[in-house]
Amino acid sequence: MTPIVAKLFFPSNPANPDDNINQILMTTAVFGVGFFMRPVGGIILGLYGDRKGRKAAMVMVTSLMAVAIALIALAPTYAAVGIAAPLFIVLARLLQGFAAGGEFGTSTALLIELAPRGKRGFYGSWQMTGQMMALLIGAATGTLITELFTNDQIMAWAWRVPFLIGLLIVPVAIYIRRHVEEPEVFQQMRAEQESGKTRPLSLPEMLRTHARETLVGMGLVVTATVSIYITFTYLVTYATVTLKLPIHDAFMVQMAGAAVMVVLMPFVGMLSDKIGRRSLTIASLIGYLIVLYPLYAWLTDGPTTQKLMITQLVVCLFVSVFFGVFSTVMAELFPPQVRSVGMSMAYNVAVMVFGGFAQFIVTWLIRATGSPMAPAFYVMFGVAIGVIASFYVRDPKPDQA
């Protein structure tokens, strides 16, 4: 919804009202602002999850996110309240960032620790599968809105519909609170802490004793971040603003790519339980890095919807393998007593640096260089970091899997 939100919440260039690149830059900058809160949310909610429970932290995360989504859905536009409109969006993004900061660590810890023996890969794959399902539903909603409503209706009120649908996270929070039990490994850990056998580690202690794991995790998260926020989330803006393709077609391509990943990732997770996760991580990232440049060079040399679709689907094949093992690999880097905060730190610092302003940077690079290849170069840089980190991943011992 960036191209639409940009027009509604930010003023146009007075010298050239038809040039909306400044609006896109301001909107992507506001999108990035929320990422400053991610490390804060990651630390606070991660420590909360390691001490009070995965379930308690997930209820907190989903509740805060619901409030933030409601703020965006009900926000007045620039035409109605002037400069207060983008400030309203900034407030919502800060709250979103805080909530999202604690989501990955706590939800992944919950999935991994609930997994039966020998099925960590399959259970962990549902973390990223869930994210792609959300992207799929978002893209489907965007496609449906462009089909059902006129442009005037979308600009007037229909743009709010996807955000209102996002409030379905509220019953998810209620369900978790009422029906999900804390994992057995967490209950054992808490019992040992209450008996005095062990004690919770502080953040500085976690960073000191698990520095290697944190750095490896950050390297992998860089690849995941540039993939999510450029290859997928930025796709509609890139296709419509830079490649000049119809927004409806862009939503269809985004939806097709997400659908492929939703189907493939659980199977990759199951495969990783049989052959290990390290080899799949290395192979997928090397393949991903190799295909990026030729695909984007071909796409930008006469862009069409068909070329965009082929490019996205090929990229999704490699990303599916990586994302299918990514969450489990991240969880297995850390022991249970620091798993939530360890993952949250590695995840959110990397996301803040490489993801928060990725869309802003790429949009600026496209404008400054005049090259539509800027997204490919940014993603290639992020994937290269992930390739290096992947060689430091260790598969768990059979008795720990």
C-alpha positions in Angstrom: 0.0 0.0 0.0 3.1 2.3 0.0 2.2 4.1 -3.3 -1.3 4.9 -1.9 -0.3 5.8 1.6 2.4 8.1 0.2 -0.2 10.2 -1.6 -2.6 10.3 1.4 -0.2 11.1 4.2 2.6 13.2 2.6 2.5 16.4 0.6 3.5 16.2 -3.1 6.4 18.2 -4.6 5.0 21.7 -5.3 7.2 22.2 -8.3 6.0 18.9 -9.9 2.8 17.4 -8.4 3.0 14.4 -10.7 6.5 13.4 -9.4 5.6 11.1 -6.4 9.2 9.9 -5.7 9.5 12.3 -2.8 6.3 10.9 -1.3 7.6 7.4 -1.7 10.9 8.4 0.0 9.1 9.9 2.9 6.8 6.9 3.3 9.6 4.4 3.2 11.5 6.5 5.7 8.6 6.4 8.1 8.4 2.6 7.4 12.1 2.5 8.5 11.5 4.6 11.7 9.7 1.6 13.3 12.9 -0.4 13.1 14.7 1.8 15.6 12.3 0.3 18.2 13.0 -3.3 17.2 16.2 -3.8 19.3 14.5 -2.2 22.2 11.5 -4.4 21.9 13.7 -7.4 21.2 15.7 -6.9 24.4 12.7 -6.1 26.6 10.3 -8.7 25.2 13.1 -11.3 24.7 14.2 -11.1 28.4 10.5 -11.2 29.3 10.0 -14.3 27.2 13.1 -16.0 28.8 11.9 -15.2 32.3 8.1 -15.1 32.3 7.4 -17.5 29.4 7.1 -17.8 25.6 3.3 -17.8 25.9 3.2 -14.6 28.0 5.6 -12.8 25.6 3.6 -13.8 22.5 0.3 -12.5 24.1 2.1 -9.2 24.8 3.5 -9.0 21.3 0.2 -9.7 19.5 -1.7 -7.3 21.7 0.7 -4.4 21.1 0.7 -5.1 17.4 -3.1 -5.0 17.3 -3.1 -1.5 18.9 -0.5 -0.3 16.3 -2.5 -1.7 13.4 -5.7 0.0 14.7 -3.8 3.3 14.8 -2.9 3.0 11.2 -6.3 1.8 10.1 -8.0 4.8 11.8 -5.4 7.5 11.0 -6.6 10.8 9.5 -5.0 11.8 6.2 -2.8 14.8 5.4 -5.8 16.5 3.7 -7.8 16.3 7.0 -5.2 17.2 9.7 -2.1 18.3 7.9 1.3 17.5 9.4 -0.4 15.6 12.3 -1.2 12.8 9.8 2.4 11.6 9.2 3.1 12.0 12.9 0.2 9.7 13.7 1.7 7.1 11.3 5.2 7.5 12.9 3.7 6.8 16.4 2.0 3.6 15.1 5.2 2.5 13.4 7.2 3.0 16.6 4.7 0.8 18.5 4.8 -1.8 15.6 8.5 -1.9 15.8 8.6 -2.5 19.5 6.1 -5.3 19.2 7.7 -6.9 16.2 11.1 -6.7 18.0 9.9 -9.4 20.3 8.0 -11.5 17.9 10.7 -13.6 16.1 12.6 -14.7 19.2 9.6 -15.7 21.3 7.5 -17.3 18.5 10.5 -19.3 17.2 11.5 -20.4 20.7 7.9 -21.5 21.2 7.8 -23.5 18.0 11.1 -25.2 18.4 10.5 -26.1 22.1 7.1 -27.5 21.3 8.5 -29.8 18.6 8.6 -33.5 19.1 12.1 -35.1 18.9 13.4 -35.1 15.4 10.9 -32.6 14.1 12.5 -29.3 14.9 13.1 -28.5 11.3 9.5 -29.0 10.3 8.1 -27.1 13.3 10.6 -24.3 12.9 9.8 -23.9 9.2 6.3 -22.7 10.1 7.8 -19.4 11.5 8.8 -18.2 8.0 5.9 -20.0 6.4 3.6 -17.9 8.6 5.3 -14.8 7.5 4.9 -15.7 3.8 1.2 -16.7 4.5 0.8 -13.2 5.9 2.4 -11.7 2.8 0.2 -13.9 0.6 -3.0 -12.8 2.4 -1.8 -9.2 2.1 -1.1 -9.4 -1.6 -4.4 -11.2 -2.2 -6.2 -8.4 -0.3 -4.4 -5.8 -2.3 -5.4 -7.6 -5.5 -9.0 -7.9 -4.5 -9.2 -4.3 -3.5 -7.9 -3.2 -6.9 -10.5 -5.4 -8.6 -13.5 -4.4 -6.5 -13.0 -0.7 -6.1 -12.3 2.2 -8.3 -9.1 4.3 -7.7 -11.2 7.1 -6.2 -12.8 4.6 -3.7 -9.4 3.2 -2.8 -8.0 6.7 -2.2 -11.1 7.7 -0.2 -11.4 4.7 2.2 -10.8 1.2 0.7 -7.0 1.4 1.5 -7.9 1.0 5.1 -9.4 -2.5 4.6 -6.1 -4.5 4.6 -5.2 -2.9 8.0 -8.6 -3.6 9.4 -8.2 -7.2 8.3 -4.9 -7.2 10.2 -6.9 -6.8 13.4 -7.7 -10.5 13.1 -4.5 -10.8 15.1 -6.6 -10.1 18.2 -8.3 -13.5 18.3 -4.9 -15.1 17.8 -3.7 -13.4 21.0 -6.8 -14.6 22.8 -6.3 -18.2 21.6 -2.7 -18.3 22.6 -3.5 -17.0 26.1 -6.3 -19.6 26.6 -5.0 -22.7 24.9 -1.2 -22.8 24.4 0.9 -24.4 27.1 4.4 -23.3 28.0 7.0 -25.8 26.4 8.3 -28.5 28.8 11.9 -27.4 28.3 11.0 -23.9 29.5 9.1 -25.2 32.5 12.2 -27.3 33.5 14.4 -24.3 33.0 12.2 -22.2 35.2 12.1 -24.9 37.9 15.9 -25.0 38.0 16.1 -21.3 38.4 13.5 -21.2 41.2 15.4 -24.0 43.0 18.6 -22.0 42.7 20.4 -24.5 40.4 20.7 -22.0 37.7 20.0 -18.3 37.3 18.8 -16.1 34.4 21.6 -14.5 32.3 21.7 -10.8 31.9 22.0 -9.2 28.4 25.7 -8.4 28.8 26.4 -12.0 30.0 24.5 -13.4 27.0 26.5 -11.3 24.6 29.8 -12.2 26.3 29.2 -15.9 26.4 27.4 -16.2 23.0 29.1 -13.6 20.9 30.0 -16.1 18.1 26.4 -17.3 17.9 25.0 -13.8 17.9 27.3 -12.7 15.0 26.5 -15.8 12.9 22.8 -15.2 13.5 23.1 -11.6 12.5 24.8 -12.6 9.2 21.9 -15.0 8.4 19.4 -12.4 9.3 20.9 -9.9 6.9 20.1 -12.2 4.0 16.6 -12.9 5.4 16.0 -9.1 5.9 17.0 -8.0 2.4 14.9 -10.8 1.0 11.8 -9.9 2.9 12.0 -6.1 2.6 13.3 -5.8 -0.9 12.5 -9.0 -2.9 9.0 -9.3 -1.4 7.7 -6.3 0.5 9.2 -3.7 -1.8 8.1 -5.6 -4.9 4.8 -3.6 -5.5 6.5 -0.2 -5.1 9.4 -1.3 -7.4 7.1 -2.7 -10.0 4.8 0.2 -10.2 7.1 3.2 -9.6 10.3 2.0 -11.3 9.3 -0.6 -13.8 6.0 1.2 -14.6 3.9 -2.0 -14.4 0.2 -2.1 -13.3 -0.3 -2.3 -9.5 -2.8 -5.2 -10.0 -0.1 -7.2 -11.8 2.5 -6.5 -9.1 0.1 -7.8 -6.5 -0.4 -10.9 -8.5 3.3 -11.6 -8.8 3.8 -10.9 -5.1 1.0 -13.3 -4.3 2.3 -16.1 -6.6 5.8 -15.9 -5.1 4.5 -16.0 -1.6 2.2 -19.0 -2.5 5.2 -21.0 -3.9 7.1 -20.4 -0.6 4.2 -21.3 1.6 4.0 -24.7 -0.1 7.7 -25.4 -0.3 9.1 -24.3 3.1 7.5 -27.0 5.3 8.8 -29.7 3.0 12.3 -28.2 3.3 11.9 -28.2 7.0 11.1 -31.9 7.0 14.1 -32.6 4.7 16.4 -30.7 7.1 15.3 -33.1 9.9 16.7 -36.0 7.8 19.9 -34.5 6.1 20.8 -31.6 8.4 20.3 -27.8 8.0 23.9 -26.6 7.4 24.2 -28.1 3.8 20.8 -26.7 2.8 21.6 -23.3 4.1 24.9 -23.1 2.2 23.6 -24.5 -1.1 20.5 -22.3 -1.1 22.4 -19.1 -0.4 25.1 -19.7 -3.0 22.5 -20.5 -5.7 20.5 -17.4 -4.6 23.6 -15.2 -5.0 24.4 -16.6 -8.5 21.0 -16.1 -10.1 20.2 -12.5 -8.8 22.3 -10.4 -11.3 21.3 -12.2 -14.5 17.6 -12.3 -13.5 17.4 -8.6 -12.7 19.5 -7.6 -15.7 17.0 -9.5 -17.9 14.0 -8.1 -16.1 15.1 -4.4 -16.3 16.0 -4.8 -20.0 12.4 -4.3 -21.2 10.2 -4.9 -18.1 7.0 -6.9 -18.5 4.7 -8.6 -16.1 5.8 -12.0 -17.5 9.5 -11.3 -16.8 8.7 -10.1 -13.3 6.7 -13.2 -12.6 9.6 -15.5 -13.8 12.2 -13.6 -11.9 10.2 -13.7 -8.7 9.4 -17.4 -9.0 13.0 -18.4 -9.6 14.2 -16.3 -6.7 11.5 -17.8 -4.5 12.8 -21.3 -5.1 16.2 -20.5 -3.6 14.7 -18.4 -0.8 12.2 -21.2 0.1 15.1 -23.5 0.9 16.9 -20.9 3.0 13.7 -19.8 4.8 12.7 -23.4 5.4 15.7 -23.9 7.7 16.4 -20.3 8.8 14.3 -20.1 12.0 15.4 -23.5 13.2 19.0 -22.7 12.6 18.6 -19.5 14.5 17.0 -21.2 17.5 19.6 -23.9 17.6 22.4 -21.3 17.9 21.3 -20.5 21.5 20.5 -22.6 24.6 17.0 -22.3 26.1 17.9 -19.9 28.9 18.9 -17.2 26.4 17.2 -18.4 23.3 14.5 -15.8 23.1 16.7 -12.8 23.9 19.6 -14.2 21.9 17.5 -14.6 18.7 15.8 -11.3 19.3 19.2 -9.4 19.6 20.7 -11.1 16.5 17.5 -10.7 14.5 16.5 -7.1 15.4 19.9 -5.4 15.2 20.5 -6.8 11.7 16.9 -6.0 10.7 17.3 -2.4 11.9 20.6 -1.8 10.1 19.9 -3.6 6.8 16.1 -3.8 6.6 14.5 -0.8 8.3 15.7 1.7 5.7 16.3 -0.8 2.9 13.4 0.5 0.9 14.4 4.1 1.4 18.0 3.4 0.4 17.0 1.4 -2.7 14.5 4.1 -3.8 17.2 6.8 -3.3 19.8 4.7 -5.2 17.4 4.2 -8.1 16.8 8.0 -8.2 20.5 9.0 -7.7 21.9 6.5 -10.2 19.0 6.2 -12.6 19.6 2.4 -12.6 16.7 0.0 -11.9 19.3 -2.6 -10.9 19.8 -1.0 -7.5 17.5 -3.6 -5.7 19.5 -6.5 -7.1 22.8 -5.0 -5.9 21.5 -4.4 -2.4 20.1 -7.9 -2.2 23.3 -9.4 -3.5 25.3 -7.6 -0.8 23.0 -9.0 1.9 23.1 -12.5 0.5 26.9 -12.5 0.3 27.0 -11.8 4.1 24.7 -14.7 4.6 26.9 -17.0 2.6 29.8 -16.2 4.8 27.8 -16.8 8.0 26.4 -20.1 6.7 29.8 -21.8 6.8 29.9 -21.2 10.6 26.5 -22.9 11.2 26.8 -26.3 13.0 24.2 -29.0 12.9 23.1 -30.2 16.4 24.3 -33.5 17.7 21.8 -36.4 17.1 20.8 -36.4 20.8 20.0 -32.7 20.7 18.0 -32.6 17.5 
